[in-house]
């Protein structure tokens, strides 16, 4: 059976910030949080995945091979997640969706034509 990961999208956003900045302090500032909790979250993600994502140096970090792969895939995943949520939000506001109309007889079609033409 395939393993089901319980990683929060927030952890992937944190990871991506560090991966793009290559520095925990700058990533923490970008995320409006302090550095120690960010480090804890990244360590939690590494523990969940069972692999090191960064090689840590005193003033910077470097992505491992696994980190590079996760960075590429996280970008795609977060864009897709955002698109899904935006689409559902539009549907909730009535701005998107599909309407199917069925008409029995030509008498009804004459009354529905103006409204049907107004639908984008």
DSSP file (Angstrom, degrees, kcal/mol; ACC not computed):
  #  RESIDUE AA STRUCTURE BP1 BP2  ACC     N-H-->O    O-->H-N    N-H-->O    O-->H-N    TCO  KAPPA ALPHA  PHI   PSI    X-CA   Y-CA   Z-CA
    1    1 A X              0   0    0      0, 0.0     2,-0.2     0, 0.0     0, 0.0   0.000 360.0 360.0 360.0 142.2    0.0    0.0    0.0
    2    2 A X        -     0   0    0      1,-0.1     2,-0.2     0, 0.0     0, 0.0  -0.464 360.0-111.2 -73.4 139.9    1.2    3.5   -0.8
    3    3 A X        -     0   0    0     -2,-0.2     2,-0.6     1,-0.0    -1,-0.1  -0.496  23.9-142.3 -72.1 137.4    2.3    5.7    2.1
    4    4 A X        -     0   0    0     -2,-0.2     2,-0.3     2,-0.0    -1,-0.0  -0.908  14.2-147.5-102.5 119.5    0.0    8.7    2.8
    5    5 A X        -     0   0    0     -2,-0.6    44,-0.0     1,-0.1    43,-0.0  -0.663   8.0-158.7 -88.3 141.4    1.9   11.8    3.8
    6    6 A X        +     0   0    0     -2,-0.3     2,-0.4    42,-0.0    -1,-0.1  -0.169  37.5 147.3-110.5  37.9    0.3   14.2    6.2
    7    7 A X        -     0   0    0      1,-0.1     2,-0.2     2,-0.0    -2,-0.1  -0.610  44.4-130.8 -80.7 130.7    2.4   17.2    5.3
    8    8 A X    >>  -     0   0    0     -2,-0.4     4,-1.2     1,-0.1     3,-0.7  -0.509  14.0-125.8 -76.3 144.4    0.6   20.5    5.6
    9    9 A X  H 3> S+     0   0    0      1,-0.2     4,-2.2     2,-0.2     5,-0.2   0.813 110.8  65.4 -59.5 -28.7    0.9   23.0    2.7
   10   10 A X  H 3> S+     0   0    0      1,-0.2     4,-2.4     2,-0.2    -1,-0.2   0.901  97.8  52.6 -61.5 -40.2    2.1   25.5    5.2
   11   11 A X  H <> S+     0   0    0     -3,-0.7     4,-2.7     1,-0.2    -1,-0.2   0.885 108.4  50.8 -62.8 -37.5    5.3   23.4    5.7
   12   12 A X  H  X S+     0   0    0     -4,-1.2     4,-2.6     2,-0.2    -1,-0.2   0.872 108.9  51.3 -68.3 -35.6    5.9   23.3    2.0
   13   13 A X  H  X S+     0   0    0     -4,-2.2     4,-2.0     2,-0.2    -2,-0.2   0.914 111.4  47.9 -65.2 -41.7    5.5   27.1    1.9
   14   14 A X  H  X S+     0   0    0     -4,-2.4     4,-2.0     2,-0.2    -2,-0.2   0.941 112.6  48.8 -62.2 -47.1    8.1   27.4    4.7
   15   15 A X  H  X S+     0   0    0     -4,-2.7     4,-2.9     1,-0.2    -2,-0.2   0.928 110.0  51.7 -57.9 -46.2   10.4   25.0    2.9
   16   16 A X  H  X S+     0   0    0     -4,-2.6     4,-2.3     1,-0.2    -1,-0.2   0.871 106.8  53.4 -62.7 -37.8   10.1   26.9   -0.4
   17   17 A X  H  X S+     0   0    0     -4,-2.0     4,-2.3     2,-0.2     5,-0.2   0.932 112.9  43.3 -62.1 -45.4   10.9   30.2    1.3
   18   18 A X  H  X>S+     0   0    0     -4,-2.0     4,-2.9     1,-0.2     5,-0.5   0.911 113.4  52.4 -66.6 -41.3   14.1   28.8    2.8
   19   19 A X  H  <5S+     0   0    0     -4,-2.9    -2,-0.2     1,-0.2    -1,-0.2   0.866 114.1  42.7 -63.3 -36.6   14.9   27.1   -0.5
   20   20 A X  H  <5S+     0   0    0     -4,-2.3    -1,-0.2    -5,-0.2    -2,-0.2   0.860 122.4  37.4 -78.8 -36.0   14.6   30.3   -2.5
   21   21 A X  H  <5S-     0   0    0     -4,-2.3    -2,-0.2    -5,-0.2    -3,-0.2   0.759  88.1-149.3 -84.2 -26.4   16.4   32.5    0.0
   22   22 A X  T  <5S+     0   0    0     -4,-2.9    39,-1.6    -5,-0.2     2,-0.3   0.830  72.3  86.6  54.7  34.7   19.0   29.9    1.0
   23   23 A X     >< -     0   0    0     -5,-0.5     4,-2.1    37,-0.2     5,-0.2  -0.878  69.9-148.1-162.7 124.5   19.1   31.5    4.4
   24   24 A X  H  > S+     0   0    0     -2,-0.3     4,-2.6     1,-0.2     5,-0.2   0.899  99.0  52.2 -64.9 -41.2   16.9   30.8    7.4
   25   25 A X  H  > S+     0   0    0      2,-0.2     4,-2.2     1,-0.2    -1,-0.2   0.933 112.6  43.3 -63.1 -47.2   16.9   34.4    8.7
   26   26 A X  H  > S+     0   0    0      2,-0.2     4,-2.4     1,-0.2    -1,-0.2   0.892 114.6  50.9 -66.2 -38.8   15.9   36.0    5.4
   27   27 A X  H  X S+     0   0    0     -4,-2.1     4,-1.9     2,-0.2    -2,-0.2   0.911 109.6  50.4 -64.0 -41.5   13.2   33.3    4.8
   28   28 A X  H  <>S+     0   0    0     -4,-2.6     5,-2.6     2,-0.2     4,-0.4   0.917 110.7  49.1 -62.5 -43.1   11.8   33.9    8.3
   29   29 A X  H ><5S+     0   0    0     -4,-2.2     3,-1.2     1,-0.2    -2,-0.2   0.917 109.9  51.8 -62.0 -42.8   11.7   37.7    7.7
   30   30 A X  H 3<5S+     0   0    0     -4,-2.4    -1,-0.2     1,-0.3    -2,-0.2   0.849 113.0  45.1 -60.5 -35.4    9.9   37.0    4.4
   31   31 A X  T 3<5S-     0   0    0     -4,-1.9    -1,-0.3     2,-0.2    -2,-0.2   0.406 112.5-120.5 -89.4   1.3    7.4   34.8    6.2
   32   32 A X  T < 5S+     0   0    0     -3,-1.2     2,-0.3    -4,-0.4    -3,-0.2   0.921  76.9 107.1  57.2  47.2    7.0   37.4    9.0
   33   33 A X  S   <S-     0   0    0     -5,-2.6    -1,-0.2    -6,-0.1    -2,-0.2  -0.922  74.3 -95.1-142.6 168.3    8.1   34.9   11.7
   34   34 A X     >  -     0   0    0     -2,-0.3     4,-1.1    -3,-0.1     3,-0.1  -0.475  34.5-115.9 -85.2 162.9   11.2   34.4   13.8
   35   35 A X  H  > S+     0   0    0      1,-0.2     4,-2.5     2,-0.2     5,-0.2   0.875 103.8  61.6 -69.9 -41.1   13.9   32.1   12.8
   36   36 A X  H  > S+     0   0    0      1,-0.2     4,-2.0     2,-0.2    -1,-0.2   0.918 106.2  45.2 -57.7 -45.7   13.8   29.4   15.6
   37   37 A X  H  > S+     0   0    0      1,-0.2     4,-2.4     2,-0.2    -1,-0.2   0.886 112.0  53.6 -64.6 -34.3   10.2   28.3   14.8
   38   38 A X  H  X S+     0   0    0     -4,-1.1     4,-2.4     2,-0.2    -2,-0.2   0.930 108.0  49.8 -62.8 -44.3   11.0   28.2   11.1
   39   39 A X  H  X S+     0   0    0     -4,-2.5     4,-2.3     1,-0.2    -1,-0.2   0.892 110.0  51.4 -59.8 -40.1   14.0   25.9   11.8
   40   40 A X  H  X S+     0   0    0     -4,-2.0     4,-2.3    -5,-0.2    -1,-0.2   0.916 109.6  49.4 -63.7 -43.6   11.7   23.7   13.9
   41   41 A X  H  X S+     0   0    0     -4,-2.4     4,-2.2     2,-0.2    -2,-0.2   0.902 111.2  48.8 -63.6 -41.3    9.2   23.4   11.0
   42   42 A X  H  X S+     0   0    0     -4,-2.4     4,-2.5     2,-0.2    -1,-0.2   0.911 111.2  49.9 -65.6 -41.3   11.9   22.6    8.5
   43   43 A X  H  X S+     0   0    0     -4,-2.3     4,-2.4     2,-0.2    -2,-0.2   0.894 109.0  53.2 -62.5 -39.4   13.3   19.9   10.8
   44   44 A X  H  X S+     0   0    0     -4,-2.3     4,-2.4     2,-0.2    -2,-0.2   0.914 109.5  48.2 -60.8 -43.8    9.8   18.5   11.2
   45   45 A X  H  X S+     0   0    0     -4,-2.2     4,-2.2     2,-0.2    -2,-0.2   0.919 110.9  50.3 -63.7 -43.7    9.4   18.3    7.4
   46   46 A X  H  X>S+     0   0    0     -4,-2.5     5,-1.5     1,-0.2     4,-1.4   0.897 111.1  49.6 -61.2 -40.1   12.8   16.6    7.1
   47   47 A X  H  <5S+     0   0    0     -4,-2.4    -2,-0.2     2,-0.2    -1,-0.2   0.907 109.7  51.0 -65.2 -41.9   11.8   14.1    9.8
   48   48 A X  H  <5S+     0   0    0     -4,-2.4    -2,-0.2     1,-0.2    -1,-0.2   0.898 117.1  39.7 -61.1 -40.5    8.4   13.3    8.1
   49   49 A X  H  <5S-     0   0    0     -4,-2.2    -1,-0.2     2,-0.2    -2,-0.2   0.638 103.6-131.4 -85.9 -15.1   10.2   12.7    4.8
   50   50 A X  T  <5S+     0   0    0     -4,-1.4     2,-0.3     1,-0.2    -3,-0.2   0.799  72.8  90.5  70.2  28.8   13.1   10.8    6.4
   51   51 A X  S   <S-     0   0    0     -5,-1.5     2,-0.4    -6,-0.2    -1,-0.2  -0.995  79.4-106.7-153.2 153.6   15.7   12.8    4.5
   52   52 A X        -     0   0    0     -2,-0.3    15,-0.3     1,-0.1    14,-0.3  -0.664  25.2-175.2 -81.4 133.4   17.8   16.0    4.8
   53   53 A X        +     0   0    0     -2,-0.4    11,-2.1     1,-0.2     2,-0.3   0.675  67.2  35.1-100.7 -23.7   16.6   18.8    2.6
   54   54 A X  E     -A   63   0A   0      9,-0.3     2,-0.7    13,-0.1     9,-0.2  -0.966  64.6-139.1-132.4 146.7   19.4   21.3    3.3
   55   55 A X  E     -A   62   0A   0      7,-3.3     7,-2.0    -2,-0.3     2,-0.4  -0.949  36.3-141.6 -97.8 118.1   23.1   21.2    4.1
   56   56 A X  E     +A   61   0A   0     -2,-0.7     2,-0.2     5,-0.2     5,-0.2  -0.688  23.5 178.8 -91.8 130.5   23.4   23.8    6.8
   57   57 A X        -     0   0    0      3,-2.9     3,-0.0    -2,-0.4     5,-0.0  -0.718  46.1 -98.0-115.0 171.2   26.4   26.2    7.0
   58   58 A X  S    S+     0   0    0     -2,-0.2     3,-0.1     1,-0.2    -2,-0.0   0.839 119.6  18.8 -62.8 -33.0   27.0   28.9    9.6
   59   59 A X  S    S+     0   0    0      1,-0.1     2,-0.3   -35,-0.0    -1,-0.2   0.440 130.6   9.8-119.0  -1.2   25.6   31.7    7.3
   60   60 A X        -     0   0    0    -37,-0.1    -3,-2.9   -36,-0.0     2,-0.3  -0.948  61.8-124.4-161.0 177.6   23.6   29.9    4.6
   61   61 A X  E     -A   56   0A   0    -39,-1.6     2,-0.4    -2,-0.3    -5,-0.2  -0.941  11.7-151.1-132.2 157.5   22.1   26.6    3.5
   62   62 A X  E     -A   55   0A   0     -7,-2.0    -7,-3.3    -2,-0.3     2,-0.2  -0.986  26.2-114.2-127.0 138.6   22.5   24.6    0.3
   63   63 A X  E     -A   54   0A   0     -2,-0.4    -9,-0.3    -9,-0.2     2,-0.1  -0.494  24.4-139.1 -71.5 137.7   19.8   22.3   -1.1
   64   64 A X     >  -     0   0    0    -11,-2.1     4,-2.3    -2,-0.2     5,-0.2  -0.321  36.4 -95.4 -78.3 175.5   20.5   18.6   -1.2
   65   65 A X  H  > S+     0   0    0      1,-0.2     4,-2.1     2,-0.2     5,-0.2   0.932 130.8  49.3 -59.3 -44.4   19.4   16.6   -4.2
   66   66 A X  H  > S+     0   0    0    -14,-0.3     4,-2.6     1,-0.2    -1,-0.2   0.889 109.4  53.0 -61.2 -39.0   16.2   15.7   -2.4
   67   67 A X  H  > S+     0   0    0    -15,-0.3     4,-2.3     2,-0.2    -1,-0.2   0.882 106.9  51.6 -63.6 -39.7   15.7   19.4   -1.5
   68   68 A X  H  X S+     0   0    0     -4,-2.3     4,-2.1     2,-0.2    -2,-0.2   0.912 111.7  46.8 -63.7 -42.7   16.0   20.4   -5.2
   69   69 A X  H  X S+     0   0    0     -4,-2.1     4,-2.4     1,-0.2     5,-0.2   0.931 112.7  49.2 -64.5 -45.3   13.4   17.9   -6.2
   70   70 A X  H  X S+     0   0    0     -4,-2.6     4,-2.8     1,-0.2     5,-0.2   0.877 108.5  54.4 -62.9 -36.9   11.1   19.0   -3.4
   71   71 A X  H  X S+     0   0    0     -4,-2.3     4,-2.0     2,-0.2    -1,-0.2   0.941 110.5  45.2 -62.4 -47.5   11.5   22.7   -4.4
   72   72 A X  H  X S+     0   0    0     -4,-2.1     4,-1.6     1,-0.2    -2,-0.2   0.941 118.4  42.1 -60.2 -48.6   10.5   22.0   -8.0
   73   73 A X  H  X S+     0   0    0     -4,-2.4     4,-2.8     1,-0.2    -2,-0.2   0.858 110.9  55.9 -70.6 -35.5    7.5   19.9   -7.1
   74   74 A X  H  X S+     0   0    0     -4,-2.8     4,-2.9    -5,-0.2     5,-0.3   0.899 104.6  53.7 -64.1 -40.4    6.4   22.2   -4.2
   75   75 A X  H  X S+     0   0    0     -4,-2.0     4,-2.0    -5,-0.2    -1,-0.2   0.951 112.8  43.2 -57.7 -49.1    6.3   25.1   -6.6
   76   76 A X  H  X S+     0   0    0     -4,-1.6     4,-2.6     1,-0.2    -2,-0.2   0.930 114.7  49.9 -62.1 -46.0    4.0   23.2   -8.9
   77   77 A X  H  X S+     0   0    0     -4,-2.8     4,-2.8     1,-0.2    -2,-0.2   0.909 111.1  47.9 -61.5 -44.2    1.9   21.8   -6.1
   78   78 A X  H  X S+     0   0    0     -4,-2.9     4,-2.2     2,-0.2    -1,-0.2   0.870 111.6  50.0 -68.8 -36.2    1.3   25.2   -4.4
   79   79 A X  H  X S+     0   0    0     -4,-2.0     4,-2.3    -5,-0.3    -2,-0.2   0.937 113.7  46.3 -63.9 -46.1    0.4   26.9   -7.7
   80   80 A X  H  X S+     0   0    0     -4,-2.6     4,-2.5     2,-0.2    -2,-0.2   0.915 111.9  50.4 -62.5 -43.7   -2.1   24.0   -8.4
   81   81 A X  H  X S+     0   0    0     -4,-2.8     4,-2.4     1,-0.2    -1,-0.2   0.912 111.1  49.1 -61.1 -42.6   -3.5   24.2   -4.9
   82   82 A X  H  X S+     0   0    0     -4,-2.2     4,-2.5     1,-0.2    -1,-0.2   0.907 110.9  50.1 -63.7 -41.9   -4.0   28.0   -5.2
   83   83 A X  H  X S+     0   0    0     -4,-2.3     4,-2.3     2,-0.2    -2,-0.2   0.902 110.7  49.5 -63.5 -41.5   -5.7   27.6   -8.6
   84   84 A X  H  X S+     0   0    0     -4,-2.5     4,-2.4     2,-0.2     5,-0.2   0.940 112.9  46.4 -62.3 -47.7   -8.1   24.9   -7.1
   85   85 A X  H  X S+     0   0    0     -4,-2.4     4,-2.2     1,-0.2    -2,-0.2   0.891 112.2  50.4 -64.9 -39.3   -9.0   27.1   -4.2
   86   86 A X  H  X S+     0   0    0     -4,-2.5     4,-2.2     2,-0.2    -1,-0.2   0.902 111.1  49.4 -64.4 -40.7   -9.5   30.2   -6.3
   87   87 A X  H  X S+     0   0    0     -4,-2.3     4,-2.2     2,-0.2    -2,-0.2   0.925 111.4  47.6 -65.2 -44.4  -11.8   28.2   -8.7
   88   88 A X  H  X S+     0   0    0     -4,-2.4     4,-2.4     1,-0.2    -1,-0.2   0.896 110.6  52.8 -63.7 -39.5  -13.9   26.9   -5.8
   89   89 A X  H  X S+     0   0    0     -4,-2.2     4,-1.5     2,-0.2    -1,-0.2   0.909 108.4  50.6 -62.0 -42.0  -14.2   30.3   -4.3
   90   90 A X  H  <>S+     0   0    0     -4,-2.2     5,-2.8     1,-0.2     6,-0.7   0.912 109.9  49.8 -61.4 -43.0  -15.4   31.7   -7.7
   91   91 A X  H ><5S+     0   0    0     -4,-2.2     3,-1.4     4,-0.2    -1,-0.2   0.912 107.7  54.3 -62.2 -41.7  -18.0   28.9   -7.8
   92   92 A X  H 3<5S+     0   0    0     -4,-2.4    -1,-0.2     1,-0.3    -2,-0.2   0.819 109.2  47.9 -61.4 -31.6  -19.1   29.8   -4.3
   93   93 A X  T 3<5S-     0   0    0     -4,-1.5    -1,-0.3    -3,-0.2    -2,-0.2   0.444 118.1-113.7 -87.5  -0.3  -19.6   33.4   -5.4
   94   94 A X  T < 5S+     0   0    0     -3,-1.4    -3,-0.2    -4,-0.4    -2,-0.1   0.674  85.3 118.8  78.3  16.8  -21.6   32.3   -8.4
   95   95 A X  S   <S+     0   0    0     -5,-2.8     2,-0.3    -6,-0.2    -4,-0.2   0.549  74.5  26.9 -92.8  -7.9  -18.9   33.6  -10.8
   96   96 A X  S    S+     0   0    0     -6,-0.7     2,-0.3    -8,-0.1    -2,-0.2  -0.978  76.8  86.8-148.9 158.2  -18.1   30.3  -12.4
   97   97 A X        -     0   0    0     -2,-0.3     2,-0.4    -3,-0.1    -6,-0.0  -0.892  64.4 -77.3 141.6-170.4  -19.8   27.0  -13.0
   98   98 A X        -     0   0    0     -2,-0.3     2,-0.5     2,-0.0    -2,-0.0  -0.990  28.0-164.3-132.4 133.9  -22.0   25.3  -15.6
   99   99 A X        -     0   0    0     -2,-0.4     2,-0.5     2,-0.0    -2,-0.0  -0.974   5.6-162.7-117.6 129.4  -25.7   25.7  -16.2
  100  100 A X        -     0   0    0     -2,-0.5     2,-0.4     2,-0.0    -2,-0.0  -0.955   7.5-166.8-113.0 128.0  -27.6   23.2  -18.2
  101  101 A X        -     0   0    0     -2,-0.5     2,-0.4     2,-0.0    -2,-0.0  -0.912   5.3-166.9-114.4 139.3  -31.0   24.2  -19.6
  102  102 A X        -     0   0    0     -2,-0.4     2,-0.4     2,-0.0    -2,-0.0  -0.988   6.0-165.6-123.1 135.9  -33.5   21.9  -21.1
  103  103 A X        -     0   0    0     -2,-0.4     2,-0.6     9,-0.0     3,-0.0  -0.976   8.4-157.1-125.9 131.3  -36.5   23.2  -23.0
  104  104 A X        -     0   0    0     -2,-0.4     4,-0.4     1,-0.0     3,-0.1  -0.931  66.4  -4.0-106.6 116.6  -39.6   21.2  -24.0
  105  105 A X  S  > S-     0   0    0     -2,-0.6     4,-0.9     1,-0.1     3,-0.3   0.206  79.9 -93.4  85.5 153.6  -41.4   22.7  -27.0
  106  106 A X  H  > S+     0   0    0      1,-0.2     4,-1.4     2,-0.2    -1,-0.1   0.722 113.7  69.9 -76.8 -22.8  -40.7   25.8  -29.0
  107  107 A X  H  > S+     0   0    0      1,-0.2     4,-0.7     2,-0.2    -1,-0.2   0.903 102.4  44.4 -63.1 -40.7  -43.1   28.0  -27.0
  108  108 A X  H >> S+     0   0    0     -4,-0.4     4,-1.7    -3,-0.3     3,-0.5   0.849 104.3  64.0 -72.3 -34.6  -40.8   28.0  -24.0
  109  109 A X  H 3X S+     0   0    0     -4,-0.9     4,-1.9     1,-0.2    -1,-0.2   0.876  96.6  57.5 -59.6 -39.3  -37.7   28.6  -26.1
  110  110 A X  H 3< S+     0   0    0     -4,-1.4     4,-0.5     1,-0.2    -1,-0.2   0.860 109.3  45.2 -60.3 -36.5  -38.9   32.0  -27.1
  111  111 A X  H << S+     0   0    0     -4,-0.7     4,-0.4    -3,-0.5    -1,-0.2   0.802 116.3  45.4 -77.0 -29.8  -39.2   33.1  -23.5
  112  112 A X  H  X S+     0   0    0     -4,-1.7     4,-2.6     1,-0.2     5,-0.2   0.708  89.7  84.7 -87.8 -20.3  -35.8   31.7  -22.5
  113  113 A X  H  X S+     0   0    0     -4,-1.9     4,-2.4     1,-0.2     5,-0.2   0.877  88.2  50.4 -54.9 -46.7  -33.7   33.0  -25.5
  114  114 A X  H  > S+     0   0    0     -4,-0.5     4,-1.0     1,-0.2    -1,-0.2   0.916 115.1  43.6 -60.8 -41.5  -33.0   36.5  -24.0
  115  115 A X  H  > S+     0   0    0     -4,-0.4     4,-0.5    -3,-0.2     3,-0.3   0.887 112.9  51.9 -68.7 -38.3  -31.8   35.0  -20.7
  116  116 A X  H >< S+     0   0    0     -4,-2.6     3,-1.0     1,-0.2    -2,-0.2   0.890 107.0  53.3 -64.7 -39.9  -29.8   32.3  -22.5
  117  117 A X  H 3< S+     0   0    0     -4,-2.4    -1,-0.2     1,-0.2    -2,-0.2   0.774 102.6  59.5 -66.6 -25.9  -28.1   34.9  -24.7
  118  118 A X  H 3< S+     0   0    0     -4,-1.0     2,-0.4    -3,-0.3    -1,-0.2   0.629  81.9  98.1 -79.4 -13.2  -27.0   36.9  -21.6
  119  119 A X    <<        0   0    0     -3,-1.0    -3,-0.0    -4,-0.5    -4,-0.0  -0.636 360.0 360.0 -79.1 126.3  -25.0   34.0  -20.1
  120  120 A X              0   0    0     -2,-0.4    -1,-0.1     0, 0.0    -3,-0.1   0.505 360.0 360.0 -68.7 360.0  -21.3   34.3  -20.9
